[in-house]
Amino acid sequence: MKKPVVRKLRCAVYTRKSTEEGLDQEFNSLDAQHEACEAYVASQKAEGWILVPDRYDDGGFSGSTLERPALTRLRADIEAGRVDVVVVYKIDRLSRSLMDFAKLVEVFDRTSVTFVSVTQAFNTTTSMGRLTLNILLSFAQFEREVIGERIRDKFAASRKKGMWMGGWAPLGYDVRDRKLVINKAEAATVRMIFKRFVGVGSATALTRTLITEGVTTKHGKPIDKGALYKLLNNRIYIGEAVHKGTAYPGEHEAIIGRRLWDRVHEILGQSPRKRAAHTRAQTPALLKGLIFGPAGNAMTPSHTRRNGKLYRYYVSMDVLKDGATFCPVRRLPAGEIEKAVVGQLRVLLRTPEIIVQTWRAARKVDRTIAEADVRDAIERLDPVWDELFPAEQARIVQLLVERVDVGLTGLDIHLRTEGLTTLVGDLRAAAGDTRRAA
């Protein structure tokens, strides 16, 4: 009698290990799994089982996801009809998630592929095998969730003891032996930021200053407003460890004293509108060092208080040295003269002559810049001027104005062309950052 023809079944062995520990050994966990599966396939030789030459090994990949390189290759080979049987050492090597495994079983069913676990002695071609599979997967997922709960409980207990539980160290600290230690240079920067915030009272103004000065985060990025608020609210700096909103005494040394912390958060507790009003009330002298009287001598900022109200002036140095009779313009109301200068400055910046002059100067630095780019950058300044903080307004005036001469009949403003070029560069860079953020 003729022997019955046995259909050849192409078997693919899949192995997985969650961590990379020990994978560099000559015979590792993946090799052990593959050897056991290969022996099982050999035992089924009479049934036509043969091992495919390719190996599907995922070392260092969790079973909680299907995004694994070797598993992706295996699924592609299954869809291409190159595999008849998938062999694993244990079910959880393929997946620890019941939902993910259900997706794989759908692929197996659609392509008529059998799934076999060599240590659990069943396959998915029978209803009993499917029931056993679902039960085992349920317990595997339960075990994974219990392990997750244990890790979370251990993390919480460690935080309550003030221990550092890993992650990126904040600016001002380094990690040594799993503990936070102070980085002296960075700690000085942190203290400077806290102190300057108390003085400025505005995150917007302080952020602009820090960016101008080149102050960066621990990873070398400019400190934007979000990073600044995160730094100012980080209780690590007062020696505390926080877990789910609750603060505990930390093992590490504090950088910021409690009094400075409380002062910063007293300011942060105020509404942004109130903080902005307070910052604007501390108006700097926009024309300090720039304004000169009819005789060519400098005028210096001065102020006086009457009935609790502040009055600011620019007073001629001639008056201060020799008395009021030596200067026809003895003093000028600061608010009025500053408003007049800024008004003329905004008009001048819109004139074609200034735009062309600025464009020509800018081309010496950047040959690709067009006249339209300069015009657009300057036009962007005008509508936002009133929203700028006084410190920023003063910086721009100092950048653009070389000298303001006060005469008996009016003002004469001399502009800095190089300052205009710098301002155009800043405005174009700011516009680029805004577009990238959008």
C-alpha positions as CSV (number, residue, x, y, z in Angstrom):
1,M,0.0,0.0,0.0
2,K,1.1,3.5,-0.7
3,K,2.0,5.8,2.2
4,P,-0.4,8.7,2.6
5,V,1.0,12.0,1.4
6,V,1.9,14.2,4.4
7,R,1.4,18.0,3.8
8,K,4.5,20.0,4.7
9,L,3.8,22.6,7.4
10,R,6.3,25.5,7.6
11,C,6.9,26.4,11.2
12,A,8.2,29.8,12.4
13,V,9.6,30.1,15.9
14,Y,9.0,33.4,17.7
15,T,11.0,34.4,20.8
16,R,10.9,37.5,23.0
17,K,12.6,38.9,26.1
18,S,11.4,42.0,27.9
19,T,14.8,43.4,28.8
20,E,18.2,43.5,27.1
21,E,20.0,42.1,30.1
22,G,22.1,39.0,29.2
23,L,21.4,39.3,25.5
24,D,25.2,39.7,24.9
25,Q,25.9,36.2,26.3
26,E,26.9,33.4,23.9
27,F,23.7,31.4,24.8
28,N,21.0,33.7,26.1
29,S,17.3,33.5,26.9
30,L,16.2,33.9,23.2
31,D,18.5,31.0,22.2
32,A,17.0,28.8,25.0
33,Q,13.5,29.5,23.8
34,H,14.4,28.9,20.2
35,E,16.2,25.6,21.0
36,A,13.1,24.3,22.9
37,C,10.8,25.3,20.1
38,E,13.1,23.8,17.5
39,A,13.1,20.5,19.4
40,Y,9.3,20.5,19.5
41,V,9.1,21.0,15.7
42,A,11.6,18.2,15.2
43,S,9.4,15.9,17.3
44,Q,6.5,16.6,14.9
45,K,8.5,15.7,11.7
46,A,6.2,12.8,11.0
47,E,3.3,15.3,10.8
48,G,5.2,17.2,8.1
49,W,6.5,20.0,10.3
50,I,9.6,21.7,9.0
51,L,11.4,24.8,10.4
52,V,11.7,27.9,8.3
53,P,15.2,29.2,8.0
54,D,14.4,32.7,9.3
55,R,14.5,33.6,13.0
56,Y,12.1,36.0,14.7
57,D,13.7,37.2,17.9
58,D,12.7,40.3,19.8
59,G,15.2,41.1,22.5
60,G,14.4,44.1,24.8
61,F,10.8,44.5,23.8
62,S,7.7,44.5,26.1
63,G,4.8,42.1,25.5
64,S,2.4,44.9,26.1
65,T,2.6,46.2,22.5
66,L,2.6,44.7,19.1
67,E,5.1,47.2,17.7
68,R,8.1,44.9,17.7
69,P,10.5,44.4,14.7
70,A,10.6,40.6,14.6
71,L,6.8,40.3,15.2
72,T,6.2,42.8,12.4
73,R,8.3,40.6,10.1
74,L,6.5,37.5,11.2
75,R,3.1,39.0,10.5
76,A,4.2,40.1,7.1
77,D,5.4,36.6,6.3
78,I,2.1,35.2,7.5
79,E,0.2,37.5,5.3
80,A,2.4,36.6,2.4
81,G,1.6,32.8,2.9
82,R,5.1,31.8,3.9
83,V,4.2,30.4,7.4
84,D,1.7,27.6,8.4
85,V,2.5,27.3,12.1
86,V,3.7,29.8,14.7
87,V,5.6,28.2,17.6
88,V,6.4,29.9,20.9
89,Y,7.9,28.7,24.2
90,K,5.0,30.3,26.2
91,I,1.9,32.2,25.2
92,D,3.0,35.5,26.9
93,R,6.1,35.6,24.7
94,L,3.8,36.5,21.9
95,S,1.6,39.0,23.9
96,R,0.6,39.8,27.4
97,S,-2.5,41.7,26.3
98,L,-5.7,39.8,25.7
99,M,-6.9,42.5,23.3
100,D,-3.6,42.4,21.3
101,F,-3.6,38.6,21.2
102,A,-7.1,38.6,19.9
103,K,-5.9,40.7,17.0
104,L,-3.2,38.1,16.3
105,V,-5.6,35.2,16.5
106,E,-7.8,37.0,13.9
107,V,-4.7,37.1,11.6
108,F,-4.0,33.4,12.2
109,D,-7.6,32.5,11.5
110,R,-7.8,34.5,8.3
111,T,-4.6,33.0,6.9
112,S,-5.3,29.4,8.3
113,V,-2.2,29.6,10.5
114,T,-2.0,27.4,13.6
115,F,-0.6,28.7,16.9
116,V,1.3,26.3,19.2
117,S,2.8,26.8,22.7
118,V,5.4,24.1,23.4
119,T,5.2,24.3,27.2
120,Q,1.4,24.6,27.4
121,A,0.5,21.8,25.0
122,F,-2.4,23.2,23.0
123,N,-3.1,24.8,19.6
124,T,-5.8,27.1,18.3
125,T,-7.4,24.7,15.9
126,T,-9.7,23.3,18.7
127,S,-12.3,25.0,20.8
128,M,-10.7,23.7,24.0
129,G,-7.4,25.1,22.9
130,R,-9.1,28.5,22.4
131,L,-10.7,28.4,25.8
132,T,-7.4,27.5,27.5
133,L,-5.7,30.2,25.6
134,N,-8.1,32.9,26.7
135,I,-7.8,31.7,30.4
136,L,-4.0,31.8,30.3
137,L,-3.9,35.2,28.7
138,S,-6.3,36.6,31.3
139,F,-4.0,35.4,34.0
140,A,-1.0,36.8,32.1
141,Q,-2.6,40.2,31.9
142,F,-3.7,40.0,35.5
143,E,-0.1,39.3,36.5
144,R,1.1,42.3,34.4
145,E,-1.4,44.6,36.1
146,V,-0.4,43.4,39.6
147,I,3.2,44.0,38.8
148,G,2.3,47.5,37.6
149,E,0.5,48.2,40.9
150,R,3.4,47.0,42.9
151,I,5.8,49.3,41.0
152,R,3.4,52.3,41.5
153,D,3.1,51.5,45.2
154,K,6.9,51.2,45.6
155,F,7.4,54.5,43.7
156,A,4.8,56.3,46.0
157,A,6.5,54.9,49.2
158,S,9.9,56.0,48.0
159,R,8.7,59.5,47.1
160,K,7.1,59.8,50.6
161,K,10.6,59.1,52.0
162,G,11.9,61.9,49.8
163,M,13.9,59.7,47.5
164,W,14.8,60.7,43.9
165,M,13.0,58.2,41.6
166,G,14.8,58.9,38.4
167,G,14.2,60.9,35.3
168,W,15.9,64.1,34.1
169,A,17.5,66.1,36.8
170,P,16.2,69.7,37.0
171,L,18.4,72.7,36.3
172,G,20.6,73.2,39.4
173,Y,21.1,69.5,40.2
174,D,23.0,66.5,39.0
175,V,22.3,62.8,39.7
176,R,24.9,60.8,41.5
177,D,24.4,57.4,43.0
178,R,20.6,57.8,42.4
179,K,20.6,61.0,44.5
180,L,20.2,64.7,43.6
181,V,23.3,66.7,44.3
182,I,23.7,70.5,43.7
183,N,25.4,71.7,40.6
184,K,26.9,75.0,41.9
185,A,27.0,76.9,38.6
186,E,23.4,75.9,37.7
187,A,22.2,76.5,41.2
188,A,23.5,80.1,40.9
189,T,21.4,80.5,37.8
190,V,18.3,79.2,39.5
191,R,18.7,81.6,42.4
192,M,19.3,84.5,40.0
193,I,16.0,83.7,38.2
194,F,14.0,83.5,41.4
195,K,15.5,86.8,42.7
196,R,15.0,88.6,39.4
197,F,11.4,87.5,39.1
198,V,10.7,89.1,42.5
199,G,12.2,92.3,41.1
200,V,10.5,92.2,37.7
201,G,7.2,90.6,38.7
202,S,6.5,89.6,35.1
203,A,7.2,86.2,33.5
204,T,7.0,87.8,30.0
205,A,9.6,90.5,30.7
206,L,11.9,88.1,32.6
207,T,11.7,85.6,29.8
208,R,12.7,88.2,27.2
209,T,15.6,89.2,29.3
210,L,16.8,85.7,29.9
211,I,16.6,84.9,26.2
212,T,18.6,88.0,25.3
213,E,21.3,87.1,27.9
214,G,21.5,83.6,26.5
215,V,20.3,81.8,29.7
216,T,19.3,78.3,28.9
217,T,17.7,75.2,30.4
218,K,19.8,72.2,31.5
219,H,19.5,70.8,27.9
220,G,20.7,74.0,26.3
221,K,17.3,75.4,25.1
222,P,16.2,79.0,25.6
223,I,14.0,79.5,28.7
224,D,10.6,80.3,27.3
225,K,7.6,81.3,29.5
226,G,6.5,77.7,30.0
227,A,9.9,76.6,31.2
228,L,10.1,79.6,33.5
229,Y,6.8,78.9,35.2
230,K,7.8,75.2,35.5
231,L,11.0,76.2,37.2
232,L,9.4,78.7,39.6
233,N,6.8,76.1,40.6
234,N,9.2,73.2,41.1
235,R,9.2,72.4,44.9
236,I,12.4,70.4,44.4
237,Y,14.2,73.7,44.8
238,I,13.0,74.1,48.4
239,G,14.1,70.5,49.3
240,E,10.8,68.7,48.8
241,A,9.7,65.6,46.9
242,V,6.2,65.7,45.4
243,H,4.0,62.8,44.6
244,K,0.5,63.3,43.1
245,G,0.3,66.8,44.4
246,T,1.5,66.1,47.9
247,A,5.0,67.4,49.1
248,Y,7.3,65.4,51.4
249,P,10.7,66.3,52.8
250,G,13.3,65.3,50.3
251,E,16.7,63.7,50.8
252,H,18.4,66.4,48.7
253,E,19.6,69.9,49.7
254,A,17.5,72.9,48.9
255,I,18.7,75.7,46.5
256,I,16.0,78.3,47.3
257,G,15.1,79.5,50.8
258,R,11.5,79.4,52.0
259,R,11.3,83.2,52.3
260,L,12.3,83.7,48.6
261,W,10.0,80.9,47.5
262,D,7.0,82.4,49.4
263,R,7.7,85.9,47.9
264,V,7.8,84.5,44.4
265,H,4.5,82.6,44.9
266,E,2.9,85.6,46.5
267,I,3.6,87.4,43.2
268,L,2.4,84.4,41.1
269,G,-0.8,84.3,43.1
270,Q,-1.7,87.7,41.8
271,S,-3.6,88.0,38.6
272,P,-1.5,88.5,35.4
273,R,-3.2,91.8,34.8
274,K,-2.3,93.1,38.2
275,R,1.3,91.9,37.8
276,A,1.5,93.6,34.4
277,A,0.1,96.9,35.9
278,H,2.7,96.8,38.7
279,T,5.5,96.2,36.2
280,R,4.4,99.0,34.0
281,A,4.2,101.3,37.0
282,Q,7.9,100.9,37.4
283,T,8.5,102.8,34.2
284,P,12.2,103.2,33.3
285,A,13.5,106.4,31.8
286,L,13.2,105.7,28.1
287,L,15.5,108.5,27.1
288,K,18.2,108.2,29.7
289,G,21.6,109.1,28.2
290,L,19.9,110.0,24.9
291,I,18.2,113.4,25.5
292,F,20.1,116.8,25.2
293,G,19.0,120.3,25.8
294,P,19.3,123.4,23.5
295,A,22.8,124.1,24.8
296,G,24.0,120.6,23.9
297,N,24.3,119.4,27.4
298,A,22.6,116.2,28.6
299,M,19.3,116.0,30.5
300,T,19.0,113.6,33.3
301,P,15.9,111.8,34.6
302,S,14.5,113.0,37.9
303,H,11.3,112.6,39.9
304,T,9.4,113.9,42.9
305,R,6.4,112.8,44.9
306,R,3.4,114.9,45.9
307,N,0.4,113.6,47.7
308,G,1.6,110.1,47.1
309,K,1.8,110.6,43.3
310,L,5.0,110.2,41.3
311,Y,6.0,112.9,38.9
312,R,8.9,112.2,36.5
313,Y,11.1,114.8,34.7
314,Y,14.1,115.3,32.5
315,V,16.2,118.0,34.0
316,S,19.1,119.8,32.2
317,M,22.5,119.2,33.7
318,D,23.1,123.0,33.4
319,V,20.3,123.6,35.8
320,L,21.7,121.1,38.3
321,K,25.2,122.6,38.1
322,D,24.7,126.3,37.6
323,G,21.0,127.1,38.4
324,A,17.8,127.6,36.4
325,T,19.0,130.8,34.6
326,F,21.6,129.0,32.5
327,C,19.2,126.9,30.3
328,P,16.1,128.1,28.4
329,V,14.6,124.6,28.8
330,R,15.0,123.8,32.5
331,R,13.0,120.6,32.8
332,L,10.5,118.6,30.7
333,P,7.7,116.3,31.9
334,A,9.1,112.8,31.2
335,G,5.8,111.2,30.1
336,E,5.1,113.9,27.5
337,I,8.6,114.1,26.0
338,E,8.8,110.2,25.9
339,K,5.4,110.0,24.2
340,A,6.5,112.7,21.6
341,V,9.7,110.9,20.9
342,V,8.1,107.5,20.5
343,G,5.4,109.0,18.3
344,Q,8.0,110.5,16.0
345,L,10.0,107.3,16.1
346,R,7.0,105.2,14.9
347,V,6.3,107.7,12.1
348,L,9.9,107.6,11.0
349,L,10.0,103.8,10.9
350,R,7.2,103.8,8.4
351,T,8.9,106.2,5.9
352,P,10.3,104.7,2.7
353,E,13.7,106.4,3.2
354,I,14.3,104.7,6.5
355,I,13.1,101.3,5.2
356,V,15.4,101.5,2.2
357,Q,18.3,102.7,4.4
358,T,17.7,99.8,6.8
359,W,17.5,97.3,4.0
360,R,20.8,98.4,2.5
361,A,22.5,98.1,5.9
362,A,20.9,94.7,6.5
363,R,22.1,93.4,3.1
364,K,25.7,93.8,4.3
365,V,25.0,91.1,6.9
366,D,22.5,89.0,4.9
367,R,22.6,89.2,1.1
368,T,19.3,87.3,0.7
369,I,17.1,89.7,2.7
370,A,14.6,91.6,0.5
371,E,13.2,95.1,1.0
372,A,9.8,93.6,1.6
373,D,11.2,91.5,4.5
374,V,12.5,94.7,6.1
375,R,9.2,96.5,5.6
376,D,7.2,93.6,7.0
377,A,9.4,93.3,10.1
378,I,9.2,97.0,10.9
379,E,5.5,97.1,10.3
380,R,5.0,94.3,12.9
381,L,6.6,96.5,15.6
382,D,4.0,99.3,15.4
383,P,0.8,97.5,16.5
384,V,2.4,95.7,19.4
385,W,4.4,98.6,20.8
386,D,1.8,99.5,23.5
387,E,1.7,95.8,24.7
388,L,5.4,95.8,25.4
389,F,6.7,96.1,28.9
390,P,8.6,99.3,29.7
391,A,11.9,97.5,30.0
392,E,11.4,96.1,26.5
393,Q,10.3,99.5,25.1
394,A,13.4,101.1,26.7
395,R,15.7,98.5,25.1
396,I,14.2,99.2,21.7
397,V,14.6,103.0,22.1
398,Q,18.2,102.6,23.2
399,L,18.7,100.3,20.2
400,L,17.2,102.7,17.6
401,V,17.9,106.2,18.9
402,E,21.4,107.7,18.9
403,R,20.4,111.1,20.2
404,V,17.4,113.4,20.9
405,D,18.1,117.1,20.7
406,V,15.5,119.3,22.4
407,G,15.2,122.8,20.8
408,L,13.0,125.8,21.6
409,T,10.7,124.8,18.6
410,G,10.7,121.0,18.7
411,L,12.7,117.7,18.7
412,D,15.4,116.4,16.4
413,I,15.8,112.5,16.5
414,H,19.0,110.8,15.2
415,L,18.5,107.1,14.5
416,R,21.1,104.3,14.6
417,T,21.1,102.4,11.3
418,E,22.9,99.4,12.8
419,G,20.3,99.4,15.6
420,L,17.5,99.2,13.0
421,T,19.3,96.3,11.3
422,T,19.6,94.4,14.7
423,L,15.9,95.1,15.4
424,V,14.8,93.8,12.0
425,G,16.8,90.6,12.7
426,D,15.1,90.1,16.1
427,L,11.7,90.7,14.6
428,R,12.2,88.3,11.8
429,A,13.5,85.6,14.2
430,A,10.5,86.2,16.5
431,A,8.1,85.8,13.5
432,G,9.9,82.6,12.5
433,D,9.5,81.2,16.1
434,T,5.8,82.1,16.1
435,R,5.2,80.4,12.7
436,R,7.0,77.2,13.9
437,A,5.0,77.2,17.2
438,A,1.7,77.5,15.2
